[in-house]
Amino acid sequence: MARKNPFANVMSDTPTDSNRAVLDYTIRGASKSILNSIDEMAARADKLLEGETVIELDPDLVDASFVRDRIEEDEQEFNELLSAIRERGQDSPILVRPHPKDSERYMVVFGHRRLRAARALGRNVRAVVKDLKDSDHLVAQGQENSARANLSFFEKAMFASEIARLHFDGDNAIILSALSVDRATLSKMLAVASMPRELLDAVGAAKGIGRDRWYELKTLLERPSNLERARAFLGTEEFNTKTGDDRFNVLLTHIKASGRSVPSKQVRASKWMSDDKSVAADLRSDGRTFTLALKAKDAVGFGDFLSESLTDLYKAYRGRNVQQGE
């Protein structure tokens, strides 16, 4: 049974054929392609299933989508779904299409986890079959998963990158509609997805990390020295003992700490020697401290004299500064 559509009143147009509901995703042009809310995305996904015949399919006849949306599977969530289907059956059908390259097989549009659960339980999967174009497939998959699958920013960014790589259109209207984002957000998604693949694979989905922090890391890694540090850090125990969001956090912290510049101190060094060469001195200054080290046979005696004369010497120094107007 299709889920109740909370937007039935505002979407009362009746499709004239099986693809009309899918084509409605594009809303005739990129200017109208960005949906207003997750609820609306969910309603449009429901609309694809409303009034359609639900059949049962052998899970072994159904292949995954040609574009992956999940980077990591939350096993706890999947096990909860598995238990629910085991106890009361599969409430909502999945959406599949005839396989574009094999007339005897199908391809999932959305419902990958329900398909996996059916396989695990040795049951047929309840499904609606629609003959969709690749572009409509991607919009439906993106909208359903954005509304219900709790995808992370990174997973959406990788999904957007995969669609962009396929060059379905010249203005990314399909991605904007599939993910319900604006062009500024899409630009950041594609920028994040362009980071080196070994780094992205190492960090993973990072479910709790949002757009701004991912983009901060991307910006930092534009500096070659930071990228080199990041690649080296991937092989450390400090990174590899972390999981989930902690991997992202420790990497970002490492790069930011490594990038802090330490002001270099201008050290001045000089030497002094008395005319009779009985005392020598090494003088060093770094802008904050001044060091004088005495050597030779009269070093101790001369040092004691300097110590006893420091008050008079400092008064003389201050008096000179007053005279010079410093």
LOBA-958522 format. One record per atom (N, C-alpha, C, O, CB): x, y, z. Coordinates in steps of 0.05 Angstrom, whole numbers, plus 5000, padded with zeros to 4 digits. Glycine has a CB too. Layout:
BEGIN
XYZ
...
***
This chain:
BEGIN
501749765000
500050005000
501850255000
503750275015
498150005025
501150444982
502750684981
502350855006
500150855018
502150854956
504350995015
504051165038
502351405032
502251495009
506851245048
500951505052
499151735048
500751975038
502852035049
497651805073
499752105018
501152335006
500052595018
497752665013
500752334976
501652725035
500652975049
500153205030
499053405037
502453055070
501153175005
500953384985
498853324964
498953434942
503653454973
497053134969
495153044949
493553274938
492853284914
493352824960
492753464955
491053684947
492453874928
491253994910
490053834970
495053904932
496554094914
497753954890
498854094873
498654234930
497553694889
498653554866
496353374855
496753134853
501153384874
494153494849
491753344841
491653274812
489753134803
489353484849
493653364796
493553304768
493853004764
495352874778
495853444753
492352894745
492352604742
494252524719
493852634697
489452504736
496152354723
497952274702
496452134680
494551984684
500152094713
497352184655
496052064632
497451804624
496351654608
495952254610
499851764634
501251514627
503151444650
503351604669
502851534601
504451224649
506051124672
508451294678
509551284700
506950844667
509351454659
511751614664
511051904672
512852054680
513451624639
508451974671
507752254677
508552344705
509552564709
504752294674
508252164724
509052234752
511952274754
512852454769
508152014771
513552124740
516452154741
517252414727
518952564738
517851914728
516152464704
516852714690
516052954706
517253164703
515452724663
514152934724
513353154741
515553234760
515553464770
510853074757
517553054765
519853124781
521253364770
522153544785
521752884783
521553384744
523153594732
521753854731
523054064729
523953514704
519153854734
517454094736
518154294714
518154534718
517754234763
518754184690
519054354666
521154574669
520354814669
516454464657
523554504673
525654714673
527154734699
526154684721
524454974667
529754814696
531454834720
530555044739
531055014763
534354894711
529255254730
528355464749
526355364769
526055494790
527155694734
524955144763
523055034782
523854764793
522254624805
520355004769
526454704790
527254434796
527854384826
528054164834
529754364780
528154604841
528954574869
526454554887
524854744887
530754804879
526054334900
523654294916
523954434943
526154494952
523153994920
521654484956
521654654980
522254505005
523054635025
519054784982
521854245007
522154115032
522553815029
521953705008
519754165050
523553685050
523753395050
521053265048
520753065036
525253305075
519053395061
516353285059
515353275030
514053075022
514353445076
515953475015
515153474987
516553264971
515453134954
515553754975
519153224977
520653014963
519452744969
519152574952
523553014972
518752704995
517552445002
514852404988
514152184980
517152425033
513352624986
510752604973
510952544944
509352384933
509152874977
512952654931
513352594903
514252304899
513552174879
515452784891
515952204917
516651924916
514251744919
513951544905
518851854937
512451814938
510051664942
508251664917
506951464911
508451774966
508251894904
506551924880
507351724858
505651634843
506652204870
509851654857
510751464837
509451184842
509151034823
513751434838
508751124867
507750864874
504750854876
503550634875
508950774900
503451084878
500551084882
499050974859
499651044836
499651374888
497250794864
495550684843
496850484825
495550394806
494450904827
499350414831
500750234813
500449944824
500049904847
503750314812
500749754805
500549474812
503049384826
505249424816
500049304787
502749264849
505049164864
505348864858
503448704861
504749214895
507748784850
508248504844
510448404862
511748554876
509048464814
510848144862
513048024877
515147924858
514547794838
511947794895
517647994864
519947924847
521947754863
522247794887
521248174836
523247574849
525547434861
527847634864
528647754844
526447194843
528847684888
530947874893
533447824875
534848014869
531747874922
533847574868
536247514851
535947614823
537847614808
536647224851
533547714815
533147824789
533448124788
533148254767
530447744778
534048244811
534148534814
537048624819
538248534838
532248634836
538048804803
540748914806
540649184820
538549314820
542148934779
542849274830
543049534843
542849754822
543249704798
545749564859
542349994831
542250234814
544950274801
547050194812
541350484830
544950404778
547550454764
549050684777
551350734769
547050514735
547850824796
549351024812
548850964841
546550944850
548351314804
551050954856
550850894885
550251144900
551451354895
553450754895
548451124920
547951354937
549051324965
549851514978
544951404938
549151074976
550251035002
553150955001
554050804984
548650805017
554751075018
557551005020
557950785041
559550595037
559251255028
556550805063
556750605084
553950535093
552150705094
558350715108
553550285100
550950195110
550950195140
552850085153
550249905099
548950315152
548650305181
547450035188
545049985185
546850545191
549049855199
548149585204
546049565225
544349395224
550549415212
546149745245
544049745265
541349815253
539349685259
544749955288
541250025236
538750095223
537749875205
535349815204
539150355207
539649745191
538849525173
537649295189
535649175182
541149435156
538949225211
537949005228
535149065239
533548885242
539848945251
534649325246
531949395255
529949365232
527749265237
531949685265
530749445208
528949405185
528449105180
526249025174
530149535160
530548945182
530348665177
528448535197
526748365190
533148525180
528648615222
526848505243
523948585238
522148425241
527748605271
523548835229
520848925224
519548775201
517248695202
520849235218
521148725179
520048585156
519548285163
517648165154
521948605132
521348185180
520947905188
518347865204
516947665201
523347815206
517748065221
515348045238
512748105225
510747975228
515748225262
512748325208
510148405197
510148425167
508148505155
509348675208
512348355154
512348365125
513348625115
513848815130
509648305114
513548655088
514548895076
512249085071
510549035053
516048825049
512049295086
509849485084
509849635058
507749665045
509949675107
512149745050
512249915026
513849775004
515949665009
513550185033
512749784980
514249654957
516649824949
516750064955
512349624933
518549694937
520749844925
520049924896
518049824885
523349674926
521550104885
521150174857
523450064840
525750114846
520950484854
522749924819
524749814801
523949884772
521749974767
524949504804
525849854754
525349894725
526349654710
528149514720
526650164715
525349594687
526549384670
529449454666
530149684660
525049354643
531149264668
534049314665
534649404637
533749284618
535649054671
536049634634
536449744607
538249574589
538349614565
537750014610
539649384601
541449214585
540848924585
542148764572
544349254594
538848844600
538148554602
535048534606
534048604627
539648414626
533648444586
530748444586
529548254606
527248264612
529748374559
531248074618
530247884637
530847964666
530247814685
531447614632
531948204670
532648294696
531448574702
530348704684
535648294700
531748664727
530748914736
532949074750
535048954757
528248884755
532549334753
534449504767
533049674788
530849784782
535949694747
534149684812
532849834833
533050134828
535150234820
534249764860
530850274831
530850564831
531150664860
532950824866
528350684818
529450574878
529850614906
528650374922
526850234912
528550874916
529850334945
529050104962
531249894964
530649654968
526549974951
533749984962
535949784964
536049624989
536649384989
538649934961
535449755012
535549605037
533249405040
533649195051
535449805061
530849475030
528649285030
529349045012
528648815018
526049425021
530649104990
531548884972
533548704987
533348454985
532748984946
535448825001
537448675016
536148505037
536848275042
539548865028
534148615051
532748475072
531248235061
531248015073
530748665087
529948275037
528548045025
530447825018
529847585022
527048144999
532847895008
534847685003
535647545028
535847295029
537447814989
536147695049
537047575075
534847385086
535547185098
537647795095
532347455082
530147295093
529247075073
527546905080
527847465099
530447065049
529646865030
526746895020
525446705014
529946585042
525947155018
523247215009
523247364982
525347484975
521747375030
520947364968
520647544946
520447834956
519647874979
518147464929
521148014939
520948294946
518448414932
518048374908
523548454939
516948574947
514548704935
515548954921
517049114932
512448774957
514748984895
515849204879
513749314860
511949174851
518249104864
514149564853
512749694830
514749714808
517049804812
511549974838
513949644784
515749654760
514849884743
512549904735
515649384744
516750064737
516150284718
518350304698
520750254704
515950564734
517650364673
519550384651
520550674651
519250854641
518250314624
522950714663
524050984667
526551024650
528050844645
524651034696
526951274642
529451354630
531551384652
530851414675
529151624614
534051384644
536251414664
535951664680
536251664705
538951404650
535251884667
535052144681
532752144701
533152234724
534652374661
530452024694
528252004713
528851814736
528051864758
525751914698
530351604729
531251414750
532851564771
532351534795
532951194737
534751734762
536551874781
535052074798
535552094822
538752014766
533152214786
531552414801
529952274823
529852354846
529752574783
528552054815
526951904834
528651784857
527951794880
525451674820
530951674850
532751554870
533751774889
533751734913
535151414856
534651994878
535752214895
533652324913
534152374937
536852424878
531252374903
529152494920
528252304942
527952384965
526652564902
527852044935
527051854956
529151834978
528451845002
526551584944
531651804970
533751764990
534352015006
534952005029
536251664977
534152244993
534552495008
532352535028
532752645050
534552734988
529852445022
527652475040
527652275063
526852345085
525052455025
528652025058
528151815077
530651665086
530651535107
526251625066
532851685071
535051505077
537151615096
539151485102
536451425051
536751865105
538651995123
541551985113
543451925127
538551845150
541752065087
544452075075
546052305086
544852525092
544252095044
548652275090
550352485099
550952685076
550452625053
552952375111
551952915084
552753115063
554752985044
554553025019
553953365076
556552835054
558652715037
557452515017
558152514994
560752575054
555552355027
554252165009
552652304987
552652214964
552451975025
551352514994
549952674974
551852794954
551352814930
548152884987
554152884964
556153004947
557252804927
557652864903
558453124963
557752564936
558752354918
556652274898
557252214875
559652114934
554152264906
551952204888
551752424866
551452354843
549252174904
551952674875
551852894856
554152874836
553852924812
551953164870
556552804846
558852784829
558552564808
559352604785
561352734846
557352344816
556952124797
554952204775
555352134752
555851874812
552852354782
550952444762
552352644743
551952624719
548452574776
553852834755
555253024739
557152894719
557452984696
556753224756
558452684728
560352544711
559052414686
560252374666
561752324727
556452354689
554952224667
554052424646
553152344624
552652064678
554152684652
553552894632
550752864620
550552854596
555652894610
548752844637
546052824626
545053094615
543453104597
544052724648
546053304627
545153574618
547453764622
549553694634
542653674633
547154004612
549354204613
549154384637
551054534642
549354354589
546954384652
546654574673
546054444700
545254584719
544354774667
546454184702
546054034727
543254044738
542854024762
548054134748
541254094721
538454104730
537553844743
536053844762
536654174707
538553624733
537753364744
538753334773
537253244790
538853134727
541253414778
542253404805
540753584824
540153504846
545253474805
540153824815
538754014831
536053904839
535153934862
538454284817
534653774821
532053664827
532353414844
530753374862
530653594801
534253244838
534552994853
535153044882
534252894899
536752824841
536853244888
537753294916
536353534929
536753584953
540653324916
534753674914
533353914924
535354104938
535054174961
531253824944
537354184923
539354374933
539554614913
538654594890
542154244936
540654834923
541155064905
543955034892
545454854899
540855324920
544555214874
547055194859
549455244876
551555124871
546955384835
549155414896
551455464914
552255214930
554555154932
550855694933
550155074940
550654824955
551754614936
553654464944
548154724968
550654594912
551654394893
554554454886
556154264883
549954404867
555354704883
558154774877
559954664899
562154564893
558455074874
559154694924
560754594947
560854294947
562854164953
559754704973
558554164940
558453874939
560553764918
562053584924
555653774931
560453884895
562253794874
565153854880
566953704873
561553924847
565654074895
568354144903
569353934923
571653834921
568454424916
567753854943
568453654962
568953384949
570853244955
566253624984
567253314930
567553054916
569953044898
570852824891
565053004899
571153274892
573553284875
576153234891
578253224879
573753544861
575953214917
578353164933
579452894926
578052724915
577653174963
582052844931
583252584924
581752344935
580852344958
586152574935
581352144917
579551924924
580551764948
578951664964
579151744900
583151734950
584151564972
583551694999
583151565019
587251524970
583451964999
582752105024
579852075030
579052025053
583552405022
578152105010
575252085014
574551805023
572851765041
573752154988
575751605010
575151325018
576051265046
574751125061
576551124998
578351385055
579351335081
577551465103
577151345124
582151455084
576551695097
574851835117
572051705118
570951665140
574552135110
570851645095
568251515095
565951705097
566351945093
568051315117
563551605102
561151755101
560951985120
559752195115
558751575105
562151955144
562152165164
559352285168
558852515161
564152395157
557552125178
554752185179
554152455193
552252595186
553251965192
555752525213
555052765228
556453015219
556253225232
555752715257
557952995197
559553225188
557953365165
557253235146
562353145178
557553625169
555953775149
557553915128
560053885126
554353975163
556154065112
557254205089
559654385096
561754365083
555254355074
559354555116
561354755121
564054635129
566154735121
560354955142
563954435146
566454315155
567854155133
570254155131
565954125179
566254015116
567453885093
568754085074
570954045064
565253725078
567454315070
568554515052
570954645064
572854725050
566454725045
571054675091
573454775104
575854595099
577954685093
572954805135
575354325102
577554135096
578454155067
580854155061
576653855103
576554175048
577154195020
578854445015
580854435000
574654215003
578154665027
579754915024
582554895035
584454975022
578255155037
582854765058
585454725070
587254555052
589654605050
585254605097
586054355040
587554165024
588354274996
589754134981
586053905021
587354504990
588154634965
591154714966
592454754945
586454874958
592154744990
595054804993
596554534991
596054355007
595654945021
598454514972
599854264968
601154144993
601153904997
601954294947
602254325010
603654225035
601554095053
602153895066
605054455049
599154205055
597154085072
596153815061
595653635076
594754275075
595853805035
595053555022
597153335027
596453105032
594653584992
599653405026
601753215031
601653115060
602052885066
604553335026
601153305079
600953225107
598553045111
598652845126
600653475125
596353105097
593952945100
594452655091
593652465104
591553065085
595652625068
596252365057
598052205076
597651965080
597452385029
599952335087
601752195106
600252115131
600851905143
604152375113
598352285140
596952235165
595051995162
594351865182
595352485173
594151935138
592251715134
593551445142
592051255149
591451695104
596151425142
597451175149
598251155178
599450955186
599851145132
597451355194
598251345222
596251195240
593951165232
598551635233
597251105262
595450965281
593351155292
591051075297
597150845304
594151405296
592251605307
589751625290
587551655300
593651875310
590151605263
587851625245
586451365243
583951355244
588751715217
587851145240
586650885234
585250755258
583650575254
588750695224
585750845282
584350745305
581650885309
580050805326
586050775330
581151095293
578651235295
576551125275
577351005255
579051545290
574051175281
571951095263
569851315260
569751495277
570550835273
568151295240
566051485236
566951775235
568951845223
564051455258
565451955248
566052235248
568752295260
570052495252
563852385263
569652125278
572252185291
574552185271
576552325275
572751975313
574352025250
576452025230
576652305216
578752405212
575851805209
574252415210
574252675198
575452885217
577153045210
571452765189
574452875242
575253075262
578253065267
579553275269
573753025288
579452835270
582252815276
583952905252
586053015256
583052535284
582952845228
584452935204
584353245202
586453365197
583252815179
582053365205
581753655204
583453785225
584853985220
578853735206
583453685250
585053795271
587953785265
589453975270
584453645298
588853555254
591653515247
592553725226
594653845228
592153235237
590953755205
591653945184
591754225194
593554385187
589753915160
589754305210
589754575220
592054635239
593154855238
587054635235
592754435255
595054465273
597654485258
599454645265
595154245294
597954315238
600354315222
600754575206
602954655200
600354075203
598454695199
598654935183
599055185198
599555395185
596154955167
599055175224
599555425239
602455505237
604255345244
598755385269
602855735227
605655825223
606755925250
605456075264
605756045202
609255845256
610555945280
612456165272
614256125256
612155715293
612056415282
613756635274
616656575279
617456495301
612956885290
618256615259
621156555262
622456785277
621857025272
622456525233
624156715295
625656915311
628156995296
629756835287
626256815339
628557265293
630957365281
633257375302
633357555319
630457655269
634957185300
637157165320
639557325310
640457285287
637956865325
640557495327
642957645321
645157545340
644757515364
642557955324
647457495328
649757395344
652257565338
652657635315
650257085339
653757615358
656257765354
658257685376
657557555395
655758075354
660757775372
662857715392
664257975399
664358165384
664957505380
665357975424
666958205434
669358105448
669257895461
665258385453
671558245445
674058175460
675458425469
675558625455
675957995441
676558415493
678058645504
680658685489
681558505475
678658605535
681658925491
684158985476
686458805483
688058725466
684959275480
686558735509
688758555518
688158265515
689658085522
689458615547
685758205504
684857935498
684557755523
684657515522
686757805479
684157885546
683857735571
680957645576
680457465592
684857885595
679057785562
676257715565
674957715537
675457895521
674757915584
673357505532
671757495507
668857455514
668257335535
672857265488
667157535497
664257515502
662757435476
663257535455
663057775513
660857245480
658957175458
656357315465
655257285487
658556865455
655157465446
652757615450
650557505430
651157485406
653257915446
648157445441
645957345424
643357485432
642857525456
645757035427
641757545412
639157675417
637157555397
637757535373
639357985415
634757485407
632657385389
630257565388
628057485379
631757105397
630557815398
628358005398
626858005425
625558205431
626457935376
627057795440
625757785466
627757755489
627357855511
623757555467
630057615483
632057575504
634757655493
635257655469
632057275513
636557725512
639257795505
641157635523
640857635548
639858115508
643057495511
644857325526
647757415522
648657465499
644457025518
649157435544
652057505543
653557295557
653157245581
652557795555
655357155544
656956945556
659957025555
661057085534
656556675541
661157035579
663957125581
665856885582
665256675593
664357295607
668156925569
670256715569
672956835576
673157075580
670356585540
674856665579
677756735584
678256775614
676456745631
678556985569
680756835621
681656825649
680257035667
679956985691
684556855651
679557255656
678357465672
675257465671
673957645680
679357735664
674157245660
671257235655
669757265682
667757415684
670456985641
670557105702
669057105727
669257375740
667157485750
670156895746
671657495742
671957745755
670357965740
669058135753
674857825756
670557965714
669158175698
666058135701
664558325702
669958165669
665257875702
662457825705
661357925732
659158035733
661857525703
662957885753
662157985779
661958295779
660058415790
664057895801
663858415765
663758705763
661258805749
659958995757
666358815748
660558665727
658158735712
655658705729
653858875729
657858565686
655558485744
653258445762
652958665782
650758765787
653458165776
655258745794
655158955815
654459225803
653459405816
657758965829
655059255777
654659515764
652059535748
651559745735
657059575745
650459325748
648059325731
646159565737
645159685718
646459075735
645759645762
644059865769
645060125756
643560275744
643759905799
647760175759
648860415748
648860405717
648260605704
651760455758
649360175707
649360155677
646560205666
646260325645
650359865669
644460095680
641760135670
640960425671
639660535653
639759955686
641760565694
641160845696
642561005674
641361195662
642060955723
644960925667
646461065646
644961015619
644861195602
649360965644
643960765615
642560705590
639960875588
639360985567
641760405590
638460885610
636061045609
636661345605
635161475591
634461005635
638761435617
639461715614
640261775585
639561985574
641761795632
641661595572
642361635544
639861645527
639661805509
644161405535
637861475533
635461465517
633861725519
632661825500
633661235525
633861845544
632562105548
633862315532
632562475519
632562175578
636562325532
637962525517
637562505487
637462695473
640962495523
637162255478
636762205449
633762225441
633062205418
637861925441
632062265461
629262295456
627862035449
625862035436
628862485434
628861805458
627661545452
625561485474
624261275473
629861315452
***
